[in-house]
Amino acid sequence: MGFGWWKSTKTTAQLPDQLQAVLQQFSHDALPLPLSELLVSTKYSDSLLELVLPFAATSVNAPLSIALAEAGFQGTLSLSSVNQTSFSFKSIRQIVLVASGKGGVGKSTTAVNLAIALAQQGAKVGLLDADIYGPSIPTMFGALSEKAQSPDNKHMQPLHKFGIYMQSIGFLVDPEQATVWRGPMASQALLQLLNETIWPELDYLIVDLPPGTGDIQLTLSQKLPVAGAVIVTTPQDVALADAKKAIAMFRQVNIPILGLVENMSFYLCKACGHQDDIFGTKGGVTLAERYQVSVLGQLPLETQIRECADNGRPIVLNDDNQTAEIYRKIARQLIFTLYWQSQMAERQQPEILLTDD
């Protein structure tokens, strides 16, 4: 991904030389460009340094504070963000679909951990469970007994947990009751669920799609202003074949592929440290190269991921965990990809000049 069109904002010009040098040299994996080139605004007064980024990146706080302290800065750092992306649907700025060609590849687990990781960066995040036939969000959030509440018998409040606003058909029906609906009926129910939920202002709405390329996928793709899709697969040939179909479907309906997540990439033996590629080697990486999309991350086959999901407390909530950090890196990469995409879209808008003629 190239950034040759990017020009420095020069927002650090009024800062003391000491602070300018730190900001110009500071780098972090949440910021693929120098910090000084991304800042929306800066303010320095009374030993308070206020920096504003155009996207959520709270993981930058601690390392930047350390860098400033090492340079002799004894003031206070205030790092915040302002999302300048326009609302695309009601109070939602960007809608991201998490999809897979087939079931069983960890799509819902990825969607849940990704949504929480985005919120951990300071973003306002919603999560919609679009799997009408097999909703899994209530289980993964430990909310099987929760029911949707309505303030006016017409609209529903989303549930709020772990910093996420979420909605699922699982909050409306008995968990042991089968949803026996034809495709168009399920699609209509999902649109109703989306439209009648009172979503607060959100930076991102993550939509956990059902597996495949059926009615629900096409309905959401065609009727919502989707920012892009994240494809989840395993390295296994069978999963990759179906992931290709998912990529082809989204491209057919002009939805950008934001990246690919390769789940169950390898198994690392806890006893001896041996790595075993149970489902194959680098299949997702090869697929991404073929379709010229980025690999957002490669996740291991790990018992704790499943245990945390089953216990209703996703693994990304664990602070000192290598797998949780992979999810956080995926979230950071997705945040900037969406920001870069929105910036490119704005630059491609035609300029309209008004004359007196």
Secondary structure, 3 states (H helix, E strand, C coil): CCCCCCCCCCCCCCCCHHHHHHHHHCCECCECCCHHHCCCEEEEECCEEEEEECCCCHHHHHHHHHHHHHCCCCCEEEEEECCCCCCCECCEEEEEEEECCCCCCCHHHHHHHHHHHHHHCCCCEEEEECCCCCCCHHHHCCCCCCCCECCCCCCEECEEECCEEEEEHHHCCCCCCCCCCCHHHHHHHHHHHHHCECCCCEEEEEEECCCCCCHHHHHHHHHCCEEEEEEEECCCHHHHHHHHHHHHHHHHCCCCEEEEEECCCCEECCCCCCEECCCCCCHHHHHHHHHCCCEEEECCCCHHHHHHHHCCCCHHHCCCCHHHHHHHHHHHHHHHHHHHHHHHHHHCCCCCCCCCC
